[in-house]
Structure formats: C-alpha cells, structure tokens
C-alpha cells in the first residue's frame, strides 16, 4: 500500500527534470500536452464520472483563453488577474449553459451542449471588433509573475512549462479529491442510476449542474493556460472539433479511471504531432488508429490494461 | 422591402433548404433505422461535391455528375457500413461518434490526396445557366432546378417509405429490430441498403450544392453540424421533421443575412437550443422506448 503511489512520485520527478534534457520543440509539445491533459480530465469529470457526454466543452476552454487573452492585451498585463477573470468567465458560462443542459439526457444533452458550444464559436468568430474575428487574438503578452519579494520570468518555454506544470498538478489534485469525496460518489451514483437516486430524494439535476460547473471551471483554467502559451488564439479553439478532442482522449485512455484520460491525451497528441512531423496526411493515420481503437479496444488503453491485470470488469461508457 | 426582394430571398432560402433537406433526410433515416449518429455523413456530402468537380472537369457535363457522383457515394457508404459501422451497432453513442469521426478524418485526407487543398468550383449545365422570370422576379435557373429536385426527392422518399414493401420493412425494423428479424426480414442487409440510400442522399446534396459554393476541404465539418441541427430541430429519426427543420433553417439563413448579416449562424444554434429545451425530442420526434 505504501508503494502504491511510487510510480506517481517517479512520474512527477521525471516531469520536473525533463526541461534539463529536452529540446525546445519537445518542451513546447510537453506544455501543450499538460494543458490538454487538464482539459481531458476535467471533461471526464462530467463524462466518465457523471455519465454526461458534452459535445460543447470547447466553449469553456475558449472562453477561458479568450477572456484571459483579452485581459492581458487590453486591461492589465498581469497573469494572476487575467487567469482569475478568465476562469471566472468560463465558470459563469458553464453555470448558464449547464443550467439548461442538465435538464436533458443522453444524446439530447450532447446535442444541446453542441448547440451552445457552436453559439460561442459563432460569437467568437463573428464579433471581430472584440475577438479579432477569424484571425483571433495575436501578440498576447506573457508578463512576469510578481510575488511580493521576487519575480518569476515566464518568457522562456522552460519557465512557462513549470508554471503550467504547477497549476495543472494543483488542479488535478483538487479534482482527485473531488472524485474521491462523498460528492464524487454521488456523481457516480447519478451515472449509474439517476432514476433510483431521484426516488431516494436526491436532486439529480443539482448534482449534474455542480459537476458541469466544476468541469467548466477547470476547462476554463486549461484555456487560460493556452493563450499566453501560444501567444495567440484562433476561433478554431471554440469549434466543435475542439469539443470532440477531450471526448476522444477520454475514450482512448478509458473513462472510469481518474488519470486514464491523461494517457488518452498523450496518445492523441503524440499521434497528431509525430505523424504530422512525417507526413501531411496525419489525419489518415489518426483516423485509422481511432477506428482501430473502437473496434479492438473499446475500454480504452488503461481500462484494457486494468481489466487484464486486475481481472476486474470496468464496463464501458453508458453501460 | 418590395415584394420582389422578399420573393428572391424566399427563393434563396428555399434553395438552401432543399440541399439541407437532402443531406439531413439521409442522416435522420440512418439514425431512425440503424440508431447510428454518423459524423462522416458530411464527408459523403464533401465527396459528392468533389466528384462533381472532377466529372464536370473531365466530361464538361454536369449531368454525368448528377447521375454518377451520388451513386459512387452510395457505394462508398455501403463499404463503410459493411466494414466499419457494423461492429459498433449497439455500442454506446460515444463510440459511434469516435468511429465515425475517425472515418471523417480518413475521408478528409483521401480528398486531400486526390484534390489537394485548393478551392474548386463546378459550373452548372448550359441549360440551367442564366436567369428566368418568376412572378416578375429574375431568378437563377439553377436554383429553381435545385428546388425542383428537392421536391422530387421529398416525393421519392415519401413513396419509398409509405407506399412500398421495402418502406414497410424499413419502418418495421426501425420500430422493433428483433420482431422484424423474427418476421423474416433480413435486417443486416436492410441496414446496409438504408445506409447506402443515406449516403446516396448525402452525395446528391453535395452534387446540387457544388455549383452554388466553393468546393473545399473543411466543408464536411461545417455541413455535418448544420445537418445535425436540422435533424435535432425536426426530431431525430423523423423525415417530415427534417423537411420542416430544413425549411426553417433555409429561411432563417436567407433572411438572417438580410437583417442580421453577422450572426445568422448563431440563430440556427439558438433555434436548436430552444427546440431542445421545449421539446427535447424535436418538433416531430417520437418517444423512443
């Protein structure tokens, strides 16, 4: 039992040490991967734990990144201020959108989140005086972090990597506490049998809404990290294909284990990045691999390994 | 606004409604019978448009495209169903979406291999170029042709589903697969045929839309979402619903560009959200048990 988390500690130490021996290109890649891991795992709180398939989570990601970017560009170049406002904006959006969406189930829930997500996309894309339209926001600054006594320079990719790493680690820790609390247990009950929960007097919609808002909060944080990282944001961060990414990352990794979507994001990002390095036709290979996964590994990579190693069935999504 | 402007915008709306309907009816037919949400449906539309470009480019004749392009799409659909879709019947929807998203990526790159990333155009046939006069409005002949084909497709689907034995089989298997199977209907091959018809419709819509817009990669991801919106508004699985949804969206897009030129796209999603909240099963959707 004491050694249970040894691999996790080893992984954290490895992630702390990597900037010493990785190239700049790989550091950029790794930073983006961390952001996408946070995006996928916070999405999976709603998908894997609460049993709701959202097809519009790019809305919160993009609101987080656009609002953060706008604050940095036009209001005051301060990372903590911009992040706070960006995340709050994403959370409020999640509250409003979630308020309507949790009334519906299954495919209708997915379609309603899709509709809201595409509304956000249209606004981001067409409100060009604020958002820069199709060009998006450019030249987003990445100012130093000011603490009382000292400053942290975020301009190099290594320092921004550490900054991202710390925030993502804290966020994942909080999410881990949430899914293992009584509240997290209640969410799993909502997933398994929401009708029965209603009979014992639990307000299912309320639990779904809270889960939706928490998920939106952390997606907003992932989005906030993304703007200063790329120093530019385009409307494609709000398009439905962006909403599809965390869905597929979660499915690739497995939805019933906390860190499994992270494995899925690593696979997805790796495939996308590595294949596109070799050939322009990366979609062909990624498509073929996704198809292969559905046909041969429907429990996800981690889910598959877990079932093989522990001999326990996890079941698929929606079962 | 004068009557003639109004009428011209109305006809514009009707033209896009008909291309919408042809693709959306395929999507909703496939969902109604197979219970598959096919994200690659927009890719079949894109294939139809690119085939139209190629065939008109080779033969200089749009009619070849109109006959052959949807047929090739149908064949592609049948192959897709046999190899890829068949194993995911009964799997939860997220897996269907993942699989059909994979197919979408695959088709995008196949199109990229053959046609590259440049914009393509297809021209309408000589007979249908120019304008004609309807109620004092000078209106492009080709658009009228699209409206007529749309109406013919409506009638064709209506007859197919309600007046033929095949239609009875489709309706029987969509309401209860097992009983239909027990009554001696070969459900698996019926599914393949239905998927093929759906793919044919997507391809036909692509052919008709080709002379009206630029043909390019990425038309799949935009088209599929519009088709989803229509199908959801009308009710998943309902073909009359798809018709109503298409007519609504066609007019909304057309008059939207007149009054609110920037956010007309947003209104489509607002409409979709309102309908889902008031009637989660869509305008004509039925309770699915």
Contacts between the chains, C-beta under 8 A, distances in Angstrom:
chain1	res1	chain2	res2	distance
A	47	B	94	7.8
A	53	B	93	6.9
A	53	B	94	5.6
A	100	B	273	7.1
A	100	B	277	6.0
A	103	B	277	6.9
A	103	B	280	7.9
A	104	B	276	6.5
A	104	B	277	7.8
A	104	B	280	5.4
A	106	B	93	7.3
A	107	B	37	7.2
A	107	B	93	5.8
A	107	B	236	7.1
A	108	B	232	8.0
A	108	B	276	6.0
A	108	B	280	4.7
A	108	B	281	7.6
A	110	B	93	7.3
A	111	B	228	7.0
A	111	B	232	4.8
A	111	B	272	7.4
A	111	B	276	6.2
A	112	B	272	8.0
A	112	B	273	6.0
A	112	B	276	4.7
A	112	B	277	7.3
A	114	B	225	7.4
A	114	B	228	6.9
A	115	B	229	7.1
A	115	B	232	7.7
A	115	B	269	4.5
A	115	B	270	7.8
A	115	B	272	4.2
A	115	B	273	4.3
A	115	B	276	6.8
A	116	B	269	7.3
A	116	B	273	6.2
A	118	B	225	6.3
A	118	B	265	7.9
A	118	B	269	4.6
A	119	B	266	5.4
A	119	B	269	4.5
A	119	B	270	6.5
A	119	B	273	7.3
A	122	B	263	6.4
A	122	B	265	4.7
A	122	B	266	4.1
A	122	B	269	6.8
A	123	B	263	7.7
A	123	B	266	6.6
A	126	B	262	4.8
A	126	B	263	5.8
A	126	B	265	7.4
A	126	B	266	7.5
A	127	B	262	8.0
A	239	B	221	7.4
A	240	B	221	7.3
A	240	B	225	5.9
A	241	B	221	6.0
A	244	B	97	7.5
A	244	B	101	6.0
A	247	B	94	6.4
A	247	B	97	7.0
A	247	B	98	7.3
A	248	B	98	5.5
A	248	B	101	6.8
A	251	B	94	5.9
A	251	B	95	7.0
A	251	B	98	5.2
A	280	B	112	7.5
A	281	B	109	4.7
A	281	B	112	6.8
A	281	B	113	6.9
A	282	B	109	7.9
A	283	B	105	4.0
A	283	B	106	7.1
A	283	B	108	5.3
A	283	B	109	4.4
A	283	B	112	7.8
A	284	B	105	7.1
A	284	B	106	5.8
A	284	B	109	3.7
A	284	B	110	7.2
A	286	B	102	7.6
A	286	B	105	5.6
A	287	B	101	7.8
A	287	B	102	4.3
A	287	B	103	6.6
A	287	B	104	7.1
A	287	B	105	3.3
A	287	B	106	3.7
A	287	B	107	8.0
A	287	B	108	7.9
A	287	B	109	7.1
A	288	B	102	7.0
A	288	B	106	6.3
A	289	B	102	7.6
A	290	B	98	5.8
A	290	B	99	7.1
A	290	B	101	6.5
A	290	B	102	3.4
A	290	B	105	7.1
A	291	B	84	6.1
A	291	B	99	5.8
A	291	B	102	4.1
A	291	B	103	6.8
A	291	B	106	7.4
A	293	B	98	7.2
A	294	B	87	7.9
A	294	B	88	6.3
A	294	B	91	7.5
A	294	B	95	5.2
A	294	B	98	5.3
A	294	B	99	4.2
A	294	B	102	7.1
A	295	B	84	7.7
A	295	B	87	5.5
A	295	B	88	7.8
A	295	B	99	7.6
A	298	B	91	6.7
A	298	B	95	5.9
A	316	B	91	7.5
A	316	B	92	6.1
A	316	B	95	7.5
A	317	B	92	5.2
A	317	B	94	5.3
A	317	B	95	7.5
A	318	B	92	3.2
A	318	B	93	6.9
A	318	B	94	6.8
A	319	B	92	6.8
